[in-house]
Amino acid sequence: MVGGMRRSLSFPIPRCAPPNPRHRKPVRCSSLSCRFHPAVSHLDHNIRGLRAWHAAPRPLCGSPNWIAAGLERLDALLAALADLLFLPQAQEPLHRRRLSPWTDRLLDDFLRLADTHGSFRAALTELKSYQADAQVALRRNDEPRFASAVRAQRRAEKEFIRLAAGIHDVGRHGGDHEKGDGGGGGGVRGGDGGGSGDVGGGDGGGGGAWDGEADVGAAVLRWTARAKAMMRGREKEREKAAAWRGAALAKLEKLEECIEALESSSERVFRTLVNTRVSLLNILTPTF
């Protein structure tokens, strides 16, 4: 007789059904999503904005506001790229592929952008020097222009006085000429009949002198009126010149402010560019 036997019960285990491919859960990975990550979406948004800025219509292209907007968009794009490179999910593929062609091309593009920044700053410096020279020249020519205008006005007044005196002399010579003609007529008339001819000659000479003086007075009045009109015209020209100088100085000051704003924006872009390139080089450079 066998004692101490144990009995056990066994039940068949049902096989698990294969998982439905429609209800499979996505496998998690450490790689960076190319569509739904906020950093990638932000970078894509800045890329589209920079392309839209580059495709601006012709009237806006080349204006100071257009250049400032482009610098802002470029700075935002470089900052978004730096934020993306800061993520570990973006650094991991770069660690595995340090010698990929697109990283070399990106580093070369950074160098070309730095060279472009240098040329842009040189152009801004040259433009700023031209603006300063124009502003100083315009401000220095303010008083000499007024002095030359006053001297020109005085010369014009002296010229008008000289012309009036010349016309008065011409009128006086014309009166003497008419008096001589009247005397000759009196002589002829005296030949015809004595005393009446002498009286007639005296009347003719007096009338010619009176007419000559009247003509001279009218001419002087006309030239005086013309002189006053020309003086008023010169006064208006001086006012227009002063208004033009004020408007030109205002435009030069506005240009100076625009140049300073562009210098600040370009300096910010250059700092962001250097930081982004250094971040990429730190990722690509192996650490021991």
NORMO-V787332 format. One record per residue. N is the residue number from 1. RES is the residue in three letters. SS is DSSP state (2 for helix, 1 for strand, 0 for the rest). NEAR is the number of other ideal C-beta (glycine too) atoms within 12 Angstrom. Layout:
<<N	RES	SS	NEAR> <N	RES	SS	NEAR>>
//
This chain:
<<1	MET	0	4> <2	VAL	0	5> <3	GLY	0	5> <4	GLY	0	6> <5	MET	0	7> <6	ARG	0	7> <7	ARG	0	6> <8	SER	0	6> <9	LEU	0	6> <10	SER	0	6> <11	PHE	0	6> <12	PRO	0	6> <13	ILE	0	6> <14	PRO	0	6> <15	ARG	0	6> <16	CYS	0	6> <17	ALA	0	7> <18	PRO	0	8> <19	PRO	0	9> <20	ASN	0	8> <21	PRO	2	7> <22	ARG	2	6> <23	HIS	2	9> <24	ARG	0	9> <25	LYS	0	9> <26	PRO	0	8> <27	VAL	0	7> <28	ARG	0	8> <29	CYS	0	10> <30	SER	0	15> <31	SER	0	18> <32	LEU	0	24> <33	SER	0	18> <34	CYS	0	15> <35	ARG	0	11> <36	PHE	0	11> <37	HIS	0	19> <38	PRO	2	16> <39	ALA	2	26> <40	VAL	2	24> <41	SER	2	19> <42	HIS	2	21> <43	LEU	2	29> <44	ASP	2	21> <45	HIS	2	18> <46	ASN	2	28> <47	ILE	2	22> <48	ARG	2	18> <49	GLY	2	23> <50	LEU	2	26> <51	ARG	2	16> <52	ALA	2	17> <53	TRP	2	25> <54	HIS	2	19> <55	ALA	0	14> <56	ALA	0	20> <57	PRO	0	12> <58	ARG	0	9> <59	PRO	0	9> <60	LEU	0	18> <61	CYS	0	16> <62	GLY	0	13> <63	SER	0	16> <64	PRO	2	24> <65	ASN	2	19> <66	TRP	2	23> <67	ILE	2	29> <68	ALA	2	26> <69	ALA	2	25> <70	GLY	2	31> <71	LEU	2	34> <72	GLU	2	26> <73	ARG	2	28> <74	LEU	2	33> <75	ASP	2	31> <76	ALA	2	28> <77	LEU	2	32> <78	LEU	2	37> <79	ALA	2	26> <80	ALA	2	31> <81	LEU	2	33> <82	ALA	2	30> <83	ASP	2	24> <84	LEU	2	33> <85	LEU	2	33> <86	PHE	2	22> <87	LEU	0	26> <88	PRO	2	16> <89	GLN	2	21> <90	ALA	2	28> <91	GLN	2	24> <92	GLU	2	17> <93	PRO	2	23> <94	LEU	2	30> <95	HIS	2	21> <96	ARG	2	16> <97	ARG	0	15> <98	ARG	0	22> <99	LEU	0	14> <100	SER	0	17> <101	PRO	2	11> <102	TRP	2	16> <103	THR	2	24> <104	ASP	2	17> <105	ARG	2	13> <106	LEU	2	25> <107	LEU	2	27> <108	ASP	2	16> <109	ASP	2	21> <110	PHE	2	29> <111	LEU	2	19> <112	ARG	2	16> <113	LEU	2	28> <114	ALA	2	24> <115	ASP	2	16> <116	THR	2	21> <117	HIS	2	30> <118	GLY	2	18> <119	SER	2	15> <120	PHE	2	26> <121	ARG	2	24> <122	ALA	2	16> <123	ALA	2	19> <124	LEU	2	29> <125	THR	2	19> <126	GLU	2	15> <127	LEU	2	24> <128	LYS	2	23> <129	SER	2	16> <130	TYR	2	18> <131	GLN	2	26> <132	ALA	2	19> <133	ASP	2	15> <134	ALA	2	22> <135	GLN	2	25> <136	VAL	2	15> <137	ALA	2	18> <138	LEU	2	26> <139	ARG	2	19> <140	ARG	2	14> <141	ASN	2	20> <142	ASP	2	22> <143	GLU	2	14> <144	PRO	2	16> <145	ARG	2	22> <146	PHE	2	20> <147	ALA	2	14> <148	SER	2	18> <149	ALA	2	26> <150	VAL	2	18> <151	ARG	2	15> <152	ALA	2	21> <153	GLN	2	24> <154	ARG	2	17> <155	ARG	2	16> <156	ALA	2	26> <157	GLU	2	22> <158	LYS	2	15> <159	GLU	2	18> <160	PHE	2	26> <161	ILE	2	18> <162	ARG	2	16> <163	LEU	2	22> <164	ALA	2	26> <165	ALA	2	18> <166	GLY	2	18> <167	ILE	2	26> <168	HIS	2	25> <169	ASP	2	18> <170	VAL	2	19> <171	GLY	2	27> <172	ARG	2	23> <173	HIS	2	19> <174	GLY	2	23> <175	GLY	2	27> <176	ASP	2	19> <177	HIS	2	19> <178	GLU	2	26> <179	LYS	2	26> <180	GLY	2	19> <181	ASP	2	19> <182	GLY	2	29> <183	GLY	2	24> <184	GLY	2	19> <185	GLY	2	25> <186	GLY	2	27> <187	GLY	2	19> <188	VAL	2	18> <189	ARG	2	22> <190	GLY	2	19> <191	GLY	2	14> <192	ASP	2	15> <193	GLY	2	14> <194	GLY	2	14> <195	GLY	2	13> <196	SER	2	16> <197	GLY	2	22> <198	ASP	2	22> <199	VAL	2	18> <200	GLY	2	24> <201	GLY	2	29> <202	GLY	2	21> <203	ASP	2	20> <204	GLY	2	27> <205	GLY	2	26> <206	GLY	2	20> <207	GLY	2	20> <208	GLY	2	28> <209	ALA	2	25> <210	TRP	2	19> <211	ASP	2	22> <212	GLY	2	27> <213	GLU	2	21> <214	ALA	2	18> <215	ASP	2	23> <216	VAL	2	26> <217	GLY	2	19> <218	ALA	2	18> <219	ALA	2	26> <220	VAL	2	25> <221	LEU	2	17> <222	ARG	2	18> <223	TRP	2	26> <224	THR	2	20> <225	ALA	2	16> <226	ARG	2	21> <227	ALA	2	25> <228	LYS	2	18> <229	ALA	2	16> <230	MET	2	22> <231	MET	2	22> <232	ARG	2	16> <233	GLY	2	18> <234	ARG	2	25> <235	GLU	2	20> <236	LYS	2	15> <237	GLU	2	21> <238	ARG	2	23> <239	GLU	2	16> <240	LYS	2	16> <241	ALA	2	22> <242	ALA	2	20> <243	ALA	2	14> <244	TRP	2	18> <245	ARG	2	26> <246	GLY	2	17> <247	ALA	2	15> <248	ALA	2	22> <249	LEU	2	24> <250	ALA	2	16> <251	LYS	2	19> <252	LEU	2	26> <253	GLU	2	20> <254	LYS	2	17> <255	LEU	2	23> <256	GLU	2	24> <257	GLU	2	18> <258	CYS	2	24> <259	ILE	2	30> <260	GLU	2	21> <261	ALA	2	22> <262	LEU	2	32> <263	GLU	2	26> <264	SER	2	20> <265	SER	2	30> <266	SER	2	33> <267	GLU	2	21> <268	ARG	2	23> <269	VAL	2	34> <270	PHE	2	27> <271	ARG	2	20> <272	THR	2	32> <273	LEU	2	34> <274	VAL	2	21> <275	ASN	2	23> <276	THR	2	34> <277	ARG	2	28> <278	VAL	2	20> <279	SER	2	28> <280	LEU	2	33> <281	LEU	2	22> <282	ASN	2	19> <283	ILE	2	30> <284	LEU	2	25> <285	THR	0	17> <286	PRO	0	12> <287	THR	0	10> <288	PHE	0	3>>
//
